[in-house]
Amino acid sequence: MDAKMEKELQMLDYEEKEQAEIEEQKQFPWCVICNENATQRCIDCDGDLYCDACFRECC
């Protein structure tokens, strides 16, 4: 396999894992700090979910 094709396959694997993580977070929408219902997603925090109060404090 050439290097270009191998890089493309790695990128697909990464994208699939990222999509699976997003889907998992949709299924379990609670704040990563206090376990209340999550209403915010922090882009700078790898997509972690937060309730409004924890988001204001931490992000």
C-alpha positions as CSV (number, residue, x, y, z in Angstrom):
1,M,0.0,0.0,0.0
2,D,1.4,3.4,-0.8
3,A,1.7,6.1,1.8
4,K,-1.1,8.3,0.4
5,M,-3.6,5.5,0.5
6,E,-2.5,4.5,4.0
7,K,-3.0,8.1,5.2
8,E,-6.5,8.2,3.7
9,L,-7.4,5.0,5.5
10,Q,-6.1,6.4,8.8
11,M,-8.2,9.5,8.2
12,L,-11.3,7.4,7.6
13,D,-10.7,5.5,10.8
14,Y,-10.3,8.7,12.7
15,E,-13.5,10.2,11.2
16,E,-15.4,7.0,12.0
17,K,-14.2,7.0,15.6
18,E,-15.0,10.7,16.0
19,Q,-18.5,10.1,14.6
20,A,-19.0,7.2,17.0
21,E,-18.0,9.4,19.9
22,I,-20.5,12.1,18.9
23,E,-23.3,9.5,18.6
24,E,-22.4,8.1,22.0
25,Q,-22.6,11.6,23.5
26,K,-26.0,12.1,21.9
27,Q,-27.2,8.9,23.6
28,F,-25.9,10.0,27.1
29,P,-26.5,13.8,27.3
30,W,-25.3,14.6,30.8
31,C,-22.9,17.1,32.1
32,V,-19.3,15.7,32.5
33,I,-19.0,17.5,35.8
34,C,-22.2,17.2,37.7
35,N,-24.3,14.7,35.7
36,E,-27.2,17.2,35.2
37,N,-28.8,17.3,31.8
38,A,-26.3,18.7,29.3
39,T,-27.3,21.7,27.3
40,Q,-23.9,22.9,26.0
41,R,-21.1,21.3,24.0
42,C,-17.6,22.8,24.5
43,I,-15.8,22.8,21.1
44,D,-12.5,23.7,22.8
45,C,-12.9,20.8,25.2
46,D,-13.1,17.9,22.6
47,G,-16.9,18.3,22.5
48,D,-17.5,17.6,26.2
49,L,-21.0,18.2,27.3
50,Y,-22.0,20.6,30.2
51,C,-25.1,21.9,31.9
52,D,-25.5,25.7,31.8
53,A,-24.1,26.3,35.2
54,C,-20.9,24.2,34.7
55,F,-20.4,25.6,31.2
56,R,-20.4,29.2,32.6
57,E,-17.9,28.2,35.3
58,C,-15.5,26.2,33.3
59,C,-15.6,27.4,29.7
